[in-house]
Amino acid sequence: MRHSLPLAPQFYVTAPQPCPYLPGRMERKLFTALQGEAADKLNNSLSKQGFRRSQNVLYRPSCSDCAACLSARISVEKFRPSRSQKRTIKRNAHLRRRATSAWATEDQYELFRTYLDARHADGGMADMDVFDFAAMVEETPIRSRVIEYSDEVTRELQAVCLTDVLDDGLSMVYSFYSPDVPAQSLGTYMILDHVEIAREAGLPYVYLGYWVPGSAKMGYKSAFSGLELYRHGGWEPFRSRDSYSADTHPMSTDPIAEQVANISLPDLRG
């Protein structure tokens, strides 16, 4: 008997677990599998509706009484680097960018472990081994690239970003970098360089993941001009940090069935 994937994606909700951004809160995610020949279409469509990719899964926060997590992207046309960001670009002029296929290497994993041990030793990814890392990088059913940044003299790998190529931009799925040179602001530099890559490719957006008001670890995203946030079913220009709240409220989010009904799906038949 021949089996085939369902034409319409099936959506599920994770069990509540501790929120990684706001202490004392619980998070849950709405997710669907990313598979089959129409994976690119689905990824493109749902990314524009606040979803993110993790390997072969697309997800977005769906907490019962909190809507603090907001999907963020930079409009390439509207972006203008600040003085500080211009200095960051100059400080990293010695780095050379190399774009490769989504293939994990030992050098990448070594840098990844160094980064986690220094910056996120108690995070959810802290126990990832080399096989988990390879799966994170390589298990992608869509157009993905690994963007490496190396010192042009020593050839030492300094920073890496796993990047998806969407029909309207670049999605920075996960990035990590050397924690030994904090003055270089490598995390910021990779975002600035992705804006330049998107500009060169004629792509209008760079997707950054989620910005969370009240979360210090996500605060850096609001420093980029041209920032847009996905709220109430559409993208809006970022106003100011004080314009958004992380307060909980039992009516913060719609029921799951209503959320799923309001998702716009592409034609996946061909």
N, C-alpha and C positions, 0 to 999 in steps of 0.2 A: 504494500500500500504506500502511495506517495504522500509525504507530508510536506506542507508548505507553511511559511510564516503567515500570521494573520495580516490582512491588508491594513487594518487600522492598528496603530500601536496601543498596547495595553499599559495603563498607568497604575502605579502602586504607591503606597505610603510606608515609609520606614517607621519602626517603633521609636518612641521618644528616647533621646539620649542627651547627655550633658552638652550644652552649647559651647563651642570652642571660642566664641567671640565675646559673649556677655556672661559673666559669672552668675551662678544661681538660677540659670534658666535651662529649659529643655528645648531641644530642636527636633524636628522631624522633616523629612524631605519627600516631595512628590517626584517620582522617577519613572522612566521607561527605558526599555532596552534599545540600543542603537545597533542594528544589525540588518543584513540583507543588502540588496542592490540599491535600495533607496535611502541608505544611511546618510549620504551627503545631503539629500533633500531635507530629511527630517532634522539633521543637525543645523542646517542653515535656517530653517523655519523656527525651530524652538530657541535657538540662540538669540533670535530677534525678540523673543518673548520672555527673556530673563533666565533661560536654562543654561546650565554649564555641563561640560563633558568630563567624565572620569572613566577612562578606558572605554568600555562599550556600554556605558550608561549615561543618560541625560537626566539631570535633576535640577530642581530649584527648591528653596526653602518653603515649607508649608506648615509653619508652627501654629498651634491652636490659638494662642493669645498674643502673638508678637509678629510684627511685620517690619522689623528693623533692617533686615538684610535686603539691600537694594542692588540689583545688577547695574554695573557701571561700564561705560564705554567712553572713549575719547573721540570727538569729531575731529578728524584730521584737518579739515578745512578751517575749523575755528580755533585750532590749537596754536598758541603762541608761547614759546618757552620763556620762563621767568629768568631774571638775572642769575638766580641760584642754579637753575637748570642749565643755563648756558655755561656756567662754570663747571658743572658736572660733565658736560659734553667735552669740554677742553681737558679736564683731568683724566679722561679716559681715551684720549686721542691715540694712545699707544696700543689700544686693543684692536684686534682684527676679528671681524665677524665671519663665521663660516656656517652656512646652512646645509644640513645633511638630511637624509631620510630618517624616519623614526626608528633608530637603531641604538640600543644602549651599549655603552662602552665601560671599561674598567675605570678610565679616567673620570668619566661622568659620575660613576657611582662613588668613587673616592671623594670627589668634591661634594656630592650629595650628602654623604655621611658626615663630613666635616661641618657642613652647613647645619644639618639637623642637630648634631651634638652641641653646637655653639648657640643656636638660635631657638630650637624647638625640641629640646631634650625630653620634655614631658608631653609632647603633642601626640596626636593620633598616628603619626607616621614614624615615630621614633624607633619602632621595632622592625621596620622594613629591612629585609635582607636583599641581596643582590638579585634574587629571582623576583621578588616583589617589585624592585625598581625596574627590572627589565619589562615586566608586565605593564607597569604604569606607562612606560615609554612606547613599547612596541604593540600593545594590544589596542590598536586604533583602526576602525573600519573606514576612516575618512582621510582626507588630505591633511597630513600632519608633517611637521618639520621639527628637527632639533636645531636650534640656533645656538652655536657655541661662540664664546668670546675668549680669545687667548692673547697673552702678551706677545707682541710682535718680535721681541728680542729673545725672551726665554722660552717662548712657545708654551708656557704654563697656562693651563686652562683656568680661567678666572670666574666665568659665569656661564650658565646654561638656561635656556628656556625651551620648554615643549610648547609648540605653537601650532594651532589649527588654522588652516586657510579656508575662510568662509567666502561666500559669494559677495559679501559686502564688507569684508575686513579680516583682520587677524585676531584670533582669540588666544590670549596668553594663558594656557592651561595650567602650567606650573613652572616656576622659575626658582633657581637657587644659585648661590654665588659664594665666593671666598669671604669668610667672616674676618679675615686677618687684615683687611684694608678698608675699614669703615669710612675713611675720609673720601674714598672714591664713589660712595653712594651707588654701588653697582645695581641695586634693585631699581632705583630711579633711572639709571642710565639705560637699562634694558628696555624700559617703557619708552623712553625718549627715542631709542634706536628703532623700536617697533613702529613708532609713529612715522619715522623716516622711511622704513621699509614699505609701510602701507602707502605713503605718499608716492614713492617711486613706482609702486605697482598699480596706482590709480584706485586704491581701495579706500572707502570713506571712513572706516572706523577701526579702532583698536579696542577690543573687549578685555576688561581687566578683572572680571569676576565680580565679587560683591564688596560694596562699601557699606559699613555698619556704623551708624552714628552711636557714639558712646564707646566704641572699641578703639583703643589706642593703636593696636596693631594694624588697623585698616585706615588710620587717619591719613597716611601718605597719599592715598588716591585722590583726596579732595584738593591736593596742591596742583593738579593739572588743569590748565584752562581748556575750555571746550568739552568739559565733562558733562555727560548725560546720564540720567538715572531712569530705570524702568519702574514706573509706579502706575497703579490703577489701569493697567492694560496698555500703557504707551510710554514712550520715551520723552523726558522733559529735561531742559537745561538745569544743571546744578545751580542752586541759588547760593546758599551759605550753610556752614555746618549747623548753625543755630536754627535753620529752617526745618530741620528734620528731628524726629523724636524716636527714642528707643523705649518709650514707655509701653508697658503691656496693657492690653485691653481685650476683653472677651470677644469683641466684635472686630478685632483687627483684620482677620482674614475671613474669606468666604468659605462655606462648606466645601469639602473635597469634591463632591459631585459637581458643584457649580464651577469650581476652578477648572476641572477637566472639561466641562462643557464649553467653557469660554476659550479653550486653547484652539488656535487656528492651525489646522493641519494641511500640509501640501498634498497634492495629488501624487500618491505613491504607486500608481499603477504601471508606470513605465518611465 
